[in-house]
Amino acid sequence: MLKRFTPVVALTAVCWLVFAANSVLWHGQLVEYGIIPRRIASLPGILWAPFLHASFKHLAANTLPLLVLGGILCQRSRGEFVLVTLAGILAGGSLTWLLARSACHVGASGLIFCYFGYLTSLAVFNRTFGTICLSVACLVGYGGILKGLMPTATAISWEGHFAGLIAGVTLAWFAAKVKNTPLDGSRTLRGITDLR
């Protein structure tokens, strides 16, 4: 049972290991490898940004929602977690690179918003009792993070949050489309929500 949560625990552990190595070995300089919008040399930052955090407080604030929302995805399916994570990093990071203000954007919060957007919009695209309950639970438990979409402080990448949310909602729409695509008129393709 606990093996199901290995991917999200590993992802969170990587964030902490990168933070520790960055603090001890590189004195925080790895943060410069985050997403710097519209700078070609910063394109690899799309992949690295979720693992880089500016401070202990930054990483600590991201840890619990990453574990909880990522854990819910792992409980649904480890394959679903992996696909949403990879697609969320690429789609959310790319949108941040294209549209965000000129700054260095780092942290797992864009991925957290992706998980949140994905889980809360499942009920819209896949109307079952289970997805409705899941969406409501996520909204009640983590709906307060939506205030992170407001440009309240220059140190907070609200653009990264917004990009992650859009990526998550788009992934939920796509997953529902794939799941309901007819193969031969009598069966439907089981999409990423059924990967184990």
Backbone hydrogen bonds, N-H to C=O, Kabsch-Sander energy under -0.5 kcal/mol:
donor,donor_aa,acceptor,acceptor_aa,energy
4,R,1,M,-1.1
5,F,2,L,-1.6
6,T,3,K,-1.6
9,V,5,F,-2.1
10,A,6,T,-2.8
11,L,7,P,-2.4
12,T,8,V,-2.3
13,A,9,V,-2.5
14,V,10,A,-2.4
15,C,11,L,-1.8
16,W,12,T,-2.0
17,L,13,A,-2.8
18,V,14,V,-2.9
19,F,15,C,-2.1
20,A,16,W,-2.6
21,A,17,L,-2.8
22,N,18,V,-2.9
23,S,19,F,-2.4
24,V,20,A,-2.7
25,L,21,A,-2.6
26,W,21,A,-1.1
28,G,22,N,-2.9
29,Q,26,W,-2.0
31,V,28,G,-1.1
32,E,29,Q,-1.5
33,Y,30,L,-2.5
34,G,31,V,-1.4
35,I,105,H,-2.5
36,I,34,G,-0.6
38,R,97,W,-1.4
39,R,36,I,-1.6
40,I,38,R,-0.6
42,S,39,R,-1.9
43,L,40,I,-1.8
45,G,42,S,-1.6
46,I,43,L,-1.8
47,L,44,P,-1.3
48,W,44,P,-1.5
49,A,45,G,-2.9
51,F,48,W,-1.9
52,L,48,W,-0.7
52,L,49,A,-1.2
59,L,55,S,-2.2
60,A,56,F,-3.0
61,A,57,K,-2.3
62,N,58,H,-1.2
63,T,59,L,-1.5
64,L,60,A,-0.8
66,L,62,N,-1.9
67,L,63,T,-2.5
68,V,64,L,-3.0
69,L,65,P,-2.3
70,G,65,P,-0.5
70,G,66,L,-1.7
71,G,67,L,-1.9
72,I,68,V,-2.1
73,L,69,L,-1.8
74,C,70,G,-2.5
75,Q,71,G,-2.5
76,R,72,I,-1.8
77,S,73,L,-2.5
79,G,195,L,-0.5
80,E,195,L,-0.6
81,F,77,S,-2.1
82,V,78,R,-2.6
83,L,79,G,-2.5
84,V,80,E,-2.7
85,T,81,F,-2.5
86,L,82,V,-2.8
87,A,83,L,-2.7
88,G,84,V,-2.3
89,I,85,T,-2.6
90,L,86,L,-2.3
91,A,87,A,-3.1
92,G,88,G,-2.2
93,G,88,G,-0.5
93,G,89,I,-1.8
94,S,90,L,-2.1
95,L,91,A,-2.4
96,T,92,G,-2.2
97,W,93,G,-2.6
98,L,94,S,-2.3
99,L,95,L,-2.8
100,A,96,T,-2.2
103,A,101,R,-0.9
105,H,35,I,-2.9
105,H,103,A,-0.7
106,V,104,C,-0.6
107,G,49,A,-2.9
107,G,52,L,-0.7
110,G,107,G,-0.6
112,I,108,A,-2.2
113,F,109,S,-2.6
114,C,110,G,-1.6
115,Y,111,L,-2.5
116,F,112,I,-2.7
117,G,113,F,-3.0
118,Y,114,C,-2.6
119,L,115,Y,-2.9
120,T,116,F,-2.7
121,S,117,G,-1.4
122,L,118,Y,-0.8
124,V,121,S,-0.9
125,F,121,S,-1.5
126,N,122,L,-2.7
128,T,126,N,-1.7
132,I,128,T,-2.3
133,C,129,F,-2.4
134,L,130,G,-2.4
135,S,131,T,-2.7
136,V,132,I,-2.4
137,A,133,C,-2.5
138,C,134,L,-2.4
139,L,135,S,-2.3
140,V,136,V,-2.8
141,G,137,A,-2.8
142,Y,138,C,-2.9
143,G,139,L,-1.8
145,I,142,Y,-2.1
146,L,143,G,-1.8
147,K,144,G,-1.4
148,G,145,I,-2.6
149,L,146,L,-1.9
150,M,147,K,-1.5
152,T,150,M,-2.2
156,I,153,A,-1.4
157,S,155,A,-0.5
158,W,156,I,-1.8
161,H,157,S,-1.9
162,F,158,W,-2.6
163,A,159,E,-2.7
164,G,160,G,-2.2
165,L,161,H,-2.4
166,I,162,F,-2.6
167,A,163,A,-2.4
168,G,164,G,-2.5
169,V,165,L,-2.4
170,T,166,I,-2.4
171,L,167,A,-2.4
172,A,168,G,-2.1
173,W,169,V,-2.2
174,F,170,T,-2.6
175,A,171,L,-2.8
176,A,172,A,-2.1
177,K,173,W,-2.2
178,V,174,F,-2.8
179,K,175,A,-2.4
180,N,176,A,-1.6
181,T,178,V,-1.3
183,L,187,R,-2.0
184,D,187,R,-0.5
189,L,181,T,-2.8
191,G,189,L,-0.7
194,D,191,G,-2.2
195,L,192,I,-1.0
